[in-house]
Amino acid sequence: MQTHIPESFAIQQNKTKRLSFQRVWWIVFGLICLIPYLIGIYLMIQNNTNMNQTIAAIFGLTLSLVLMGTFMVRAFSSRLRYVAKMVAMNVQIGSEDKLEFRDSDVEEVYMLARDFNQMVDELKRHRQHSKENTARMLAYINDLGLYEKKYRDEAILRANLSRYVGEDVVDELIRSERSFENVECTATVLFADIRNFTTLSENLEPKETIAMLNDYFEAMVPVVFKYGGTLDKFVGDELMAVFRDNPYGERAPIRAIRTGMEMIDTIRKMNLQAAQNRSQIEIGIGINTGKVVIGNVGSENRKDYTAIGDTVNVAARFEQIASGQEIIVGKETYEACKDQIQMQPIGEMILKNRKSPVQPYKILSIDGL
C-alpha cells in the first residue's frame, strides 16, 4: 500500500517552472528588496507623483510581496510537516507505507520522500533482522533449557550410580551411555560377611545392631569403589561386589583381592578404635572369577541389576567356608594373578548343592599391598 500526498500539496500544473525550496526564499526576498526600489526610481523619474503617493505605493507593494512569500513558505512547511507526520507514524506503528510525488512536486520535498522511502526499506530490513535474531535467541534459550535439563538429569544419575560404583566407573557409564541390558561377560565376584553376626547381634539392641552395620558398610563400600568395583547388593550383613576388566588399570581378579585385603585391614583398625564393651568384628571373604550374566532380574514392579551364574554361587560358597579375617579364592582367580599372590591351596572339595569339585586357595599376602 502506498500513501499519496493530497492534491492540495502539489504545485498547480500551470506553473511553468519547478522551484526549489531554497530558490523560493531567494526570489521572495529578492522581490521584496528590489521591486519597491524600482518603483520608487520610476516615480521619481516621472516627477508627476508626490511623496505621499510614492511612499504609499512602495508600502503596498512591499506588503503584498511579504504576504505572497509568507503564503508560499506556509505551503512548503505544511508539506514538510506532513512528511514528518508520516515518518512518526511509520516508526510508531511499524507501517511500511511509502510516499509518492508527482513529477511536478517540489524538488526538496520529492527528495525528502525518496529518503523517507529508503528509511522505510531500512526499517523493513531491520525488522526482518530483528525477527531472525529473536528466533535465534529463542532457539538458544530452548537449547539452554535442554542442556540444563540434561545436566540436572546427569547429576541425578551420577548421584544414584555413585551409591553402587566408583566415580571412575560412573564417568565411563555416562560417557558410553551404556544401557542396563543383560550382558554375558567374564567377571570377578566378591562376597564379604561378618563372622558370627547372629551371636554379635544377640547382645545388642536393634538400633545398636543397625548402627554397627552402618559403621561397617560405611567403611567397606569406599574400599570397593577405590579398586573399581561395582556394589551389587547388601544381604543382611553380607556385601556383594563385582569387578570387571578395564583397559585403564589392573585386571579384575587382582583388584578384587586387593579390595579384600584392604577390607580386612580396615576391620582391624575399626576394632582397635571400637569401644571396650563392643565385640570385635571379623569377616570372611570369598572371591571367584568366571562367566556371569549381568542384567536386570525381577518382575515388572521390582528389578535388581545384578550378576548371576555359577561363578557367583561358587564365590558365595567360598565366603561361607572362610574363617575370620580370611580370603578364599577360586582357581580361575589364582591363575589370573598368581605371580602377585602368595597363597596356600586348601585341597579339592565338593561345595554344597554342586556336583563338580573345586580347588580353592587361601590368600596369604599380595606383593606390593
Backbone hydrogen bonds, N-H to C=O, Kabsch-Sander energy under -0.5 kcal/mol:
donor,donor_aa,acceptor,acceptor_aa,energy
3,T,98,K,-2.9
5,I,100,E,-1.1
9,F,6,P,-2.0
10,A,7,E,-1.4
15,K,12,Q,-1.6
24,V,20,S,-2.1
25,W,21,F,-1.3
26,W,22,Q,-1.9
27,I,23,R,-2.9
28,V,24,V,-2.8
29,F,25,W,-2.4
30,G,26,W,-2.1
31,L,27,I,-2.9
32,I,28,V,-2.4
33,C,29,F,-2.1
34,L,30,G,-2.7
35,I,31,L,-1.7
38,L,34,L,-1.9
39,I,35,I,-2.4
40,G,36,P,-2.4
41,I,37,Y,-2.4
42,Y,38,L,-2.6
43,L,39,I,-2.5
44,M,40,G,-2.0
45,I,41,I,-2.1
46,Q,42,Y,-1.9
47,N,43,L,-1.8
48,N,43,L,-0.5
54,T,50,N,-1.9
55,I,51,M,-2.6
56,A,52,N,-2.4
57,A,53,Q,-2.5
58,I,54,T,-2.6
59,F,55,I,-2.7
60,G,56,A,-2.5
61,L,57,A,-2.5
62,T,58,I,-2.5
63,L,59,F,-2.4
64,S,60,G,-2.2
65,L,61,L,-2.5
66,V,62,T,-2.4
67,L,63,L,-2.4
68,M,64,S,-2.4
69,G,65,L,-2.6
70,T,66,V,-2.6
71,F,67,L,-2.4
72,M,68,M,-2.1
73,V,69,G,-2.5
74,R,70,T,-2.6
75,A,71,F,-2.2
76,F,72,M,-2.1
77,S,73,V,-2.9
78,S,74,R,-2.3
79,R,75,A,-1.3
80,L,76,F,-2.2
81,R,77,S,-2.6
82,Y,78,S,-1.9
83,V,79,R,-2.3
84,A,80,L,-2.6
85,K,81,R,-2.4
86,M,82,Y,-2.4
87,V,83,V,-2.4
88,A,84,A,-2.4
89,M,85,K,-2.4
90,N,86,M,-2.5
91,V,87,V,-2.3
92,Q,88,A,-2.3
93,I,89,M,-2.6
94,G,90,N,-1.3
98,K,1,M,-0.6
100,E,3,T,-1.2
105,D,102,R,-2.0
110,Y,106,V,-2.5
111,M,107,E,-2.5
112,L,108,E,-2.4
113,A,109,V,-2.5
114,R,110,Y,-2.3
115,D,111,M,-2.6
116,F,112,L,-2.6
117,N,113,A,-2.6
118,Q,114,R,-2.0
119,M,115,D,-2.2
120,V,116,F,-2.2
121,D,117,N,-2.1
122,E,118,Q,-2.2
123,L,119,M,-2.7
124,K,120,V,-2.3
125,R,121,D,-2.4
126,H,122,E,-2.9
127,R,123,L,-2.7
128,Q,124,K,-2.5
129,H,125,R,-2.7
130,S,126,H,-2.7
131,K,127,R,-2.3
132,E,128,Q,-2.4
133,N,129,H,-2.5
134,T,130,S,-2.7
135,A,131,K,-2.6
136,R,132,E,-2.5
137,M,133,N,-2.7
138,L,134,T,-2.7
139,A,135,A,-2.4
140,Y,136,R,-2.4
141,I,137,M,-2.7
142,N,138,L,-2.5
143,D,139,A,-2.5
144,L,140,Y,-2.5
145,G,141,I,-2.2
146,L,142,N,-2.2
147,Y,143,D,-3.0
148,E,144,L,-2.7
149,K,145,G,-2.3
150,K,146,L,-2.8
151,Y,147,Y,-2.8
152,R,148,E,-2.5
153,D,149,K,-3.1
154,E,150,K,-2.6
155,A,151,Y,-2.2
156,I,152,R,-2.2
157,L,153,D,-2.9
158,R,154,E,-3.0
159,A,155,A,-2.3
160,N,156,I,-2.4
161,L,157,L,-3.0
162,S,158,R,-2.3
163,R,160,N,-1.1
164,Y,161,L,-2.1
165,V,161,L,-2.5
166,G,229,G,-0.8
170,V,166,G,-2.3
171,D,167,E,-2.5
172,E,168,D,-1.8
173,L,169,V,-2.6
174,I,170,V,-2.5
175,R,171,D,-2.5
176,S,172,E,-2.3
177,E,173,L,-1.0
178,R,173,L,-1.3
181,E,179,S,-1.6
183,V,294,I,-3.1
185,C,183,V,-0.5
185,C,292,V,-2.4
187,A,290,G,-2.5
188,T,243,F,-2.9
189,V,288,N,-3.0
190,L,241,A,-3.0
191,F,286,G,-2.6
192,A,239,L,-2.3
193,D,284,G,-2.1
194,I,237,D,-0.5
195,R,282,E,-3.2
197,F,194,I,-0.9
200,L,196,N,-2.1
201,S,197,F,-2.7
202,E,198,T,-1.0
203,N,199,T,-0.7
203,N,200,L,-0.7
204,L,201,S,-1.3
209,T,205,E,-2.3
210,I,206,P,-2.4
211,A,207,K,-2.1
212,M,208,E,-2.2
213,L,209,T,-2.4
214,N,210,I,-2.6
215,D,211,A,-2.2
216,Y,212,M,-2.3
217,F,213,L,-3.0
218,E,214,N,-2.5
219,A,215,D,-1.3
220,M,216,Y,-1.8
221,V,217,F,-2.6
223,V,219,A,-0.5
223,V,220,M,-0.6
224,V,220,M,-1.7
225,F,221,V,-2.2
226,K,222,P,-2.2
227,Y,223,V,-1.2
228,G,225,F,-1.9
229,G,224,V,-2.5
230,T,242,V,-3.0
231,L,164,Y,-5.5
231,L,229,G,-0.5
232,D,230,T,-0.7
232,D,240,M,-2.2
233,K,240,M,-1.3
235,V,238,E,-2.6
238,E,235,V,-2.3
239,L,192,A,-2.9
240,M,233,K,-2.3
241,A,190,L,-2.6
242,V,230,T,-2.5
243,F,188,T,-2.8
249,G,246,N,-1.0
255,R,251,R,-1.8
256,A,252,A,-2.4
257,I,253,P,-2.2
258,R,254,I,-2.5
259,T,255,R,-2.0
260,G,256,A,-2.2
261,M,257,I,-2.5
262,E,258,R,-2.3
263,M,259,T,-2.2
264,I,260,G,-2.0
265,D,261,M,-2.1
266,T,262,E,-2.5
267,I,263,M,-2.1
268,R,264,I,-2.0
269,K,265,D,-1.8
270,M,266,T,-2.2
271,N,267,I,-2.4
272,L,268,R,-1.7
273,Q,269,K,-1.5
274,A,270,M,-1.0
278,R,275,A,-1.7
284,G,193,D,-2.5
285,I,326,E,-2.5
286,G,191,F,-2.4
287,I,328,I,-2.7
288,N,189,V,-1.9
290,G,187,A,-2.2
292,V,185,C,-2.8
293,V,308,I,-2.3
294,I,183,V,-3.2
294,I,292,V,-0.5
295,G,293,V,-0.5
295,G,306,T,-2.3
297,V,304,D,-2.8
299,S,302,R,-2.1
304,D,297,V,-2.8
306,T,295,G,-2.3
306,T,304,D,-0.9
308,I,293,V,-2.1
311,T,291,K,-0.7
313,N,309,G,-1.7
314,V,310,D,-2.6
315,A,311,T,-2.0
316,A,312,V,-2.1
317,R,313,N,-1.8
318,F,314,V,-2.4
319,E,315,A,-1.9
320,Q,316,A,-1.3
321,I,317,R,-1.5
322,A,318,F,-1.0
325,Q,283,I,-2.5
326,E,283,I,-0.9
326,E,323,S,-1.3
328,I,285,I,-2.6
329,V,361,Y,-2.7
330,G,287,I,-1.3
334,Y,330,G,-2.0
335,E,331,K,-2.8
336,A,332,E,-1.5
337,C,333,T,-0.9
337,C,334,Y,-0.9
338,K,334,Y,-0.6
340,Q,337,C,-1.5
341,I,338,K,-0.5
342,Q,365,S,-3.1
343,M,341,I,-0.6
344,Q,362,K,-2.4
346,I,360,P,-2.2
347,G,360,P,-0.7
349,M,358,V,-2.0
351,L,349,M,-0.6
354,R,351,L,-1.6
358,V,349,M,-2.6
361,Y,329,V,-2.4
362,K,344,Q,-3.1
363,I,327,I,-2.3
363,I,361,Y,-0.5
364,L,342,Q,-3.4
365,S,342,Q,-1.7
367,D,340,Q,-2.2
369,L,366,I,-1.7
